[in-house]
């Protein structure tokens, strides 16, 4: 069974989205990610469960959503940290492909 996330693991989008700085088209939109994390945080609050990391994640997603990035891939929120750090991560696709093809050789 595939499900919403399918068999896609957490870091599967690293090489094709985050490293080259490509967040369109979305694999899973920021808007939907924000909704899911909001529901989780709300449930935690309702049950009295501390959710410090989830609250931090929700803050990041909310800031990204407020920038109008709702229909972009949910990983677009990582651009906020790039901005804070004063760095830009954008590796050319051909370099990424070369590393992936030659990994372990």
C-alpha positions in Angstrom: 0.0 0.0 0.0 1.4 3.4 -1.0 -0.7 5.8 1.1 -0.3 9.6 1.0 3.5 9.5 1.5 3.9 6.3 -0.3 7.2 4.6 0.2 9.0 7.9 -0.1 11.4 8.2 2.9 12.2 11.5 4.7 15.4 12.3 2.8 14.4 11.0 -0.7 13.7 14.6 -1.9 17.1 15.9 -0.7 18.9 15.4 -4.0 16.0 16.5 -6.3 14.6 19.4 -4.3 16.6 20.8 -1.4 20.1 20.6 -2.8 19.3 22.2 -6.2 16.9 24.6 -4.5 13.9 23.4 -6.5 10.6 23.4 -4.6 8.2 23.3 -7.5 6.2 21.3 -8.4 5.5 20.1 -4.8 5.7 16.5 -3.7 3.6 17.6 -0.7 2.5 21.2 -0.4 3.5 23.4 2.5 -0.2 24.2 3.0 -1.0 20.5 3.6 2.0 20.0 5.8 1.0 23.1 7.9 -2.5 21.6 8.3 -1.1 18.3 9.5 1.3 19.7 12.0 -1.4 22.1 13.2 -3.7 19.2 13.9 -0.9 17.3 15.7 0.0 20.3 17.9 -3.7 20.9 18.6 -4.2 17.2 19.7 -1.1 17.4 21.9 -2.4 20.5 23.5 -5.8 19.0 24.0 -4.3 15.9 25.7 -1.7 17.9 27.7 1.2 16.4 25.9 4.3 18.6 25.6 5.2 19.0 21.9 8.2 21.4 21.8 9.7 20.2 18.5 6.3 20.1 16.8 5.6 23.7 18.0 8.9 24.8 16.6 8.1 23.1 13.3 4.7 24.7 13.2 6.3 28.2 13.7 8.6 27.6 10.8 5.8 26.3 8.6 3.6 29.3 9.6 6.3 31.8 8.7 6.8 30.1 5.3 3.1 30.0 4.7 2.9 33.7 5.6 5.4 34.4 2.8 2.9 33.0 0.3 4.7 29.7 -0.2 1.7 27.5 0.5 1.5 25.8 -2.8 5.2 25.1 -3.0 6.8 21.9 -1.6 6.8 21.7 2.2 10.6 21.6 2.2 10.5 25.2 1.1 10.5 26.2 4.8 14.2 25.3 4.8 14.8 28.5 2.9 14.1 30.4 6.2 17.1 28.8 7.8 19.3 29.5 4.8 18.2 33.2 5.1 19.0 33.3 8.8 22.4 31.7 8.2 23.2 34.0 5.3 23.9 31.1 2.9 22.3 29.9 -0.3 22.3 26.2 -1.1 21.8 25.5 -4.8 24.0 22.7 -6.2 23.8 22.2 -10.0 21.8 19.1 -10.9 24.6 17.6 -13.0 27.0 17.7 -10.0 24.4 16.0 -7.8 23.8 13.4 -10.5 27.5 12.7 -10.8 27.9 12.2 -7.0 24.9 9.9 -6.8 26.0 7.8 -9.8 29.6 7.5 -8.5 28.8 7.1 -4.8 30.8 4.3 -3.3 33.2 3.8 -6.2 
